[in-house]
Amino acid sequence: MATDRSSPVELRINGSAHEVDVDARLPLLWVLRDELGLTGTKYGCGIGQCGACTVLMNGEPVRSCQVPLSAVTGEITTIEGLGSPDALHPVQASWIEHQVAQCGYCQSGQIVSACALIAMHPSPTDADIDAAMSGVLCRCGSYGRIRAAIKTAAARLNAAMTTADR
Amino acid sequence: MQRRSFIIGSVAVAGGVLIGGVRLLRPLDNPLDDILSDGEVALTPYVIIDGGGVSVITPRAEMGQGIHSTLAALVAEELDMELGDLRVIPGPPSSVYANEVLYPPTTSRREILRERLNALRGSPDRTPQLTGGQTSIRDGYVKMRKAGAAARSMLVEAAARERGVSAALLRTQGGAVIFPDGSSIPYTRLAAGAAKIAPPEDPPLKPRDQWTVLGKSQPRVDMVGKCTGTAHYAIDTRLPGMLYGIVRRNPRLGGSLRGFDATAARQMTGVHDVIALENGIIVVASNTWFAMQAAREVEVEWGPAPYPDSSAEHRAALVDAIRDGSGRRWRDDGDVDRALADVAVIEGSYHVPYLAHATMEPLNAVAWLRDDQLDIWAGNQNPTSTQYVGAQLTGLPLEAVRVHTTYMGGGFGRRLEMDFVASAVRAARAIPGLPILVTWPREEDVTHDAYRPLASAAFRASISDGRPTALDLTVCSPGLQESGRHRSELDFDRADRRQVWTFSGAMGAFDQPYRIPNYRVTTANAPRLLPVGFWRSVGESQNVFFTESILDELAHVDGVDPLAMRLSLLDHAPSRAVLEAVAEMSDWGGDLPAGSARGLAYARSSDAATAQVLQVTLVDGKIRIDRSCAVVDVGVALDPRNIEAQVMSSAIWGLCAATHGEITISDGSVDQSNFHDYLVMRMRQAPKVDVRIHESGGAIYGVGESATATAAPALGNAIFALTGRRIRELPFRNSIPFV
């Protein structure tokens, strides 16, 4: 494999600028994990089958293992960008309320995917949840609680939205 | 483990005081010593108090089962603290943290259990700190409460001495000792005084009706980290100057590396080194992906497989072994041959495939060799073995090997193996001075597992007047210990002196409490084939499928209700209770819509009574699993919400295997390689799992495998009820499609 070193690129990740100077074919997953130390996004399969590496690119869920650096555009949001232990995103708060995680390794991908789902379907049906979430594998079988946590988070976000509208 | 600023420990056990029937540490043996700085003291392996608060050392590793939380809750209860106010630290390798359920001192039954895992124990002279087999709570239930109670007693005594009042007048609450006048001193300020007090030998435990933490669902201590991307798995370890390695090995497991040419790979972006192993290579680069790309470009010549080339040959080997008839008899009640001589005999055979673990976090470990010291970061189910592997491969003494046990992105038995630790240590040995994270790509993980063995069964049985009269069952699967010894490059000298054990292959087949008057269970001697290992629920994963499917066959032949038939064979009270409960939950016998049916299975799983009913529906010619009702006897429920999570998890795990799970071999190599062809259940396929917890109130039982064994037979029995087809092989999708 020949090197394909391009000039440094600036990425917008979780609201901050990051300069990266690395082979432009490097998938975003590995830019995040190995180059920038943002390890909340997980490697699970490397072929876009498990969803553990899901991040938002301009609000759309993408499998970061399948997006080369050269194809990254706009704003990237990872699990770290949604919220932190001291300032949880409402979806993270719902996850904790339902005690969803077991081994927890897939949950970054689950939570990021759920955020994208709720943004598109503010009141997701079971079919919406199946369609949006079936690409993210969980070996601990936490699917039942993921479903419940999505519904709680969606209801709460809708209520907050309604209050804000008034 | 990072160095911490311990001021003092509690539960002093100087001189080897017996606490909870366990001989604890003398100060010189304290496994925490090597993480303390000068002037810092920790006198106990379980409870540490420093200026910042109280920490609990959990002797078992967290792989998703919530064990850190429940073990810490046992201590919190006796310390009169909230779980959330404790910090939790995984125990460093030490025989002090031995799993005494799997490795108890005596009794024949326990001797069997000891042998069952002996090949994995690592150091022959040290008792392993193993997490697995639903044993953590059984092992820690008394031990951890005694540790908390002893610590509390010493803190109270320290407070009494400080103020010159009687300890009997004091109480504890919220991490402080409270005086009669309402004033208080926090534990953190009493620790120094407590260290000077002799520990109670047998501190009394709180009666259950005074529990305020145990018995109530607690927020898990790892939950916030796991929902914010801040929990630390081994694969997330980042150290200054760290390199990233990728393993690529002979696809014929155990076959050799005959030669390789890495000239092209070494020229590739970011590549640092290519390390030769006996059966493969490790490519080290500046990031994981560069290493993956380069690993593909290394030209390799592999040796042949040390086993037959195809799945068909592996299966035939088991069939031959069963036909041969030699093996070990595990149960022989009544006279099976006579009972089956002059009656209508129902007979048949069953078969299940190899299965991978496919933990979500691919196998990986970090190793760093510097200045005659080795540090290992690994999500592992056995820190003592991890340490031993590190010492063996570097020639360092055990005490020069520090093990940092991280969260595991799933264990399921896979992280009992030490192969992934060994890869990292070998890389560190080749590149001393720099920390190296060695990851097995998913493809290596799926193709180089220690698989759940393939297994076959043959049976002959009879039933009369609604009750089985005879069952002659022969099961056959390659032995786990036999396999473990042969694939290990380590010193299993002591294990080698023992004979071949077959207990793992008999689990779940011979130990069910059915009162069938003529009842014989035999394990046929299987040859060594693909590497096999411990997989969530071990032998029960196949043997309960065999037994519970066979009983269902008998019930249908005789036209008797499968639930009523099982109840007629059981007088074990918790078993009857879980069956009656699952019948009520699932409306067993109640009307169902056309196109739907139920199936039942029962098992005593690691001694605990469990039952499951699955409801299925035929949708456009495909099976949809609508609902699982699972009842488990836990003895005493410590954290109901976490128990429920484990039951759900174990049911889905079993259903993944029953519906889709299959590892096959062609040309000596595993055919599957990643989640596109090693299929596991996804959200849209997973049923709702309803859980009921039964508390028989005596012994306490673990729950990590509780609904795995019953999942496949309940599904097969439901499919039979729905379609009239008895499917005797897994995965079911080879016989019938699923949604």
HADDOCK unambig.tbl for C-alpha pairs under 7 A between the chains (distance, minus, plus):
assign (segid A and resid 1 and name CA) (segid B and resid 268 and name CA) 6.13 0.50 0.50
assign (segid A and resid 2 and name CA) (segid B and resid 268 and name CA) 6.79 0.50 0.50
assign (segid A and resid 3 and name CA) (segid B and resid 269 and name CA) 5.78 0.50 0.50
assign (segid A and resid 30 and name CA) (segid B and resid 289 and name CA) 6.60 0.50 0.50
assign (segid A and resid 34 and name CA) (segid B and resid 287 and name CA) 5.70 0.50 0.50
assign (segid A and resid 39 and name CA) (segid B and resid 236 and name CA) 5.56 0.50 0.50
assign (segid A and resid 40 and name CA) (segid B and resid 229 and name CA) 3.94 0.50 0.50
assign (segid A and resid 40 and name CA) (segid B and resid 230 and name CA) 6.19 0.50 0.50
assign (segid A and resid 44 and name CA) (segid B and resid 360 and name CA) 5.90 0.50 0.50
assign (segid A and resid 44 and name CA) (segid B and resid 361 and name CA) 6.03 0.50 0.50
assign (segid A and resid 44 and name CA) (segid B and resid 362 and name CA) 6.35 0.50 0.50
assign (segid A and resid 44 and name CA) (segid B and resid 442 and name CA) 6.92 0.50 0.50
assign (segid A and resid 45 and name CA) (segid B and resid 442 and name CA) 5.35 0.50 0.50
assign (segid A and resid 45 and name CA) (segid B and resid 674 and name CA) 6.64 0.50 0.50
assign (segid A and resid 49 and name CA) (segid B and resid 675 and name CA) 6.07 0.50 0.50
assign (segid A and resid 49 and name CA) (segid B and resid 676 and name CA) 6.41 0.50 0.50
assign (segid A and resid 50 and name CA) (segid B and resid 675 and name CA) 6.90 0.50 0.50
assign (segid A and resid 79 and name CA) (segid B and resid 228 and name CA) 6.10 0.50 0.50
assign (segid A and resid 79 and name CA) (segid B and resid 229 and name CA) 5.80 0.50 0.50
assign (segid A and resid 80 and name CA) (segid B and resid 228 and name CA) 6.21 0.50 0.50
assign (segid A and resid 80 and name CA) (segid B and resid 229 and name CA) 6.04 0.50 0.50
assign (segid A and resid 83 and name CA) (segid B and resid 228 and name CA) 6.69 0.50 0.50
assign (segid A and resid 84 and name CA) (segid B and resid 228 and name CA) 5.81 0.50 0.50
assign (segid A and resid 85 and name CA) (segid B and resid 224 and name CA) 6.17 0.50 0.50
assign (segid A and resid 85 and name CA) (segid B and resid 225 and name CA) 7.00 0.50 0.50
assign (segid A and resid 85 and name CA) (segid B and resid 228 and name CA) 6.37 0.50 0.50
assign (segid A and resid 92 and name CA) (segid B and resid 227 and name CA) 5.84 0.50 0.50
assign (segid A and resid 92 and name CA) (segid B and resid 228 and name CA) 6.96 0.50 0.50
assign (segid A and resid 95 and name CA) (segid B and resid 227 and name CA) 6.86 0.50 0.50
assign (segid A and resid 96 and name CA) (segid B and resid 223 and name CA) 6.28 0.50 0.50
assign (segid A and resid 96 and name CA) (segid B and resid 224 and name CA) 6.51 0.50 0.50
assign (segid A and resid 99 and name CA) (segid B and resid 219 and name CA) 6.97 0.50 0.50
assign (segid A and resid 99 and name CA) (segid B and resid 223 and name CA) 6.75 0.50 0.50
assign (segid A and resid 101 and name CA) (segid B and resid 223 and name CA) 6.37 0.50 0.50
assign (segid A and resid 101 and name CA) (segid B and resid 226 and name CA) 6.61 0.50 0.50
assign (segid A and resid 102 and name CA) (segid B and resid 64 and name CA) 4.04 0.50 0.50
assign (segid A and resid 102 and name CA) (segid B and resid 65 and name CA) 6.11 0.50 0.50
assign (segid A and resid 102 and name CA) (segid B and resid 66 and name CA) 6.82 0.50 0.50
assign (segid A and resid 103 and name CA) (segid B and resid 63 and name CA) 5.37 0.50 0.50
assign (segid A and resid 103 and name CA) (segid B and resid 64 and name CA) 3.38 0.50 0.50
assign (segid A and resid 103 and name CA) (segid B and resid 408 and name CA) 6.41 0.50 0.50
assign (segid A and resid 103 and name CA) (segid B and resid 409 and name CA) 5.04 0.50 0.50
assign (segid A and resid 103 and name CA) (segid B and resid 410 and name CA) 5.35 0.50 0.50
assign (segid A and resid 104 and name CA) (segid B and resid 64 and name CA) 6.82 0.50 0.50
assign (segid A and resid 104 and name CA) (segid B and resid 226 and name CA) 5.22 0.50 0.50
assign (segid A and resid 104 and name CA) (segid B and resid 409 and name CA) 6.52 0.50 0.50
assign (segid A and resid 105 and name CA) (segid B and resid 360 and name CA) 6.34 0.50 0.50
assign (segid A and resid 105 and name CA) (segid B and resid 361 and name CA) 6.30 0.50 0.50
assign (segid A and resid 105 and name CA) (segid B and resid 409 and name CA) 4.91 0.50 0.50
assign (segid A and resid 106 and name CA) (segid B and resid 360 and name CA) 6.79 0.50 0.50
assign (segid A and resid 107 and name CA) (segid B and resid 226 and name CA) 6.91 0.50 0.50
assign (segid A and resid 107 and name CA) (segid B and resid 227 and name CA) 6.34 0.50 0.50
assign (segid A and resid 108 and name CA) (segid B and resid 227 and name CA) 6.63 0.50 0.50
assign (segid A and resid 108 and name CA) (segid B and resid 229 and name CA) 6.05 0.50 0.50
assign (segid A and resid 130 and name CA) (segid B and resid 683 and name CA) 5.93 0.50 0.50
assign (segid A and resid 130 and name CA) (segid B and resid 684 and name CA) 4.86 0.50 0.50
assign (segid A and resid 133 and name CA) (segid B and resid 683 and name CA) 6.48 0.50 0.50
assign (segid A and resid 134 and name CA) (segid B and resid 682 and name CA) 5.28 0.50 0.50
assign (segid A and resid 134 and name CA) (segid B and resid 683 and name CA) 4.77 0.50 0.50
assign (segid A and resid 134 and name CA) (segid B and resid 684 and name CA) 5.88 0.50 0.50
assign (segid A and resid 137 and name CA) (segid B and resid 682 and name CA) 5.99 0.50 0.50
assign (segid A and resid 139 and name CA) (segid B and resid 359 and name CA) 6.66 0.50 0.50
assign (segid A and resid 139 and name CA) (segid B and resid 360 and name CA) 6.27 0.50 0.50
assign (segid A and resid 140 and name CA) (segid B and resid 649 and name CA) 5.13 0.50 0.50
assign (segid A and resid 141 and name CA) (segid B and resid 648 and name CA) 6.69 0.50 0.50
assign (segid A and resid 141 and name CA) (segid B and resid 649 and name CA) 4.59 0.50 0.50
assign (segid A and resid 141 and name CA) (segid B and resid 652 and name CA) 5.37 0.50 0.50
assign (segid A and resid 141 and name CA) (segid B and resid 653 and name CA) 6.71 0.50 0.50
assign (segid A and resid 142 and name CA) (segid B and resid 649 and name CA) 6.53 0.50 0.50
assign (segid A and resid 143 and name CA) (segid B and resid 683 and name CA) 5.73 0.50 0.50
assign (segid A and resid 144 and name CA) (segid B and resid 688 and name CA) 6.30 0.50 0.50
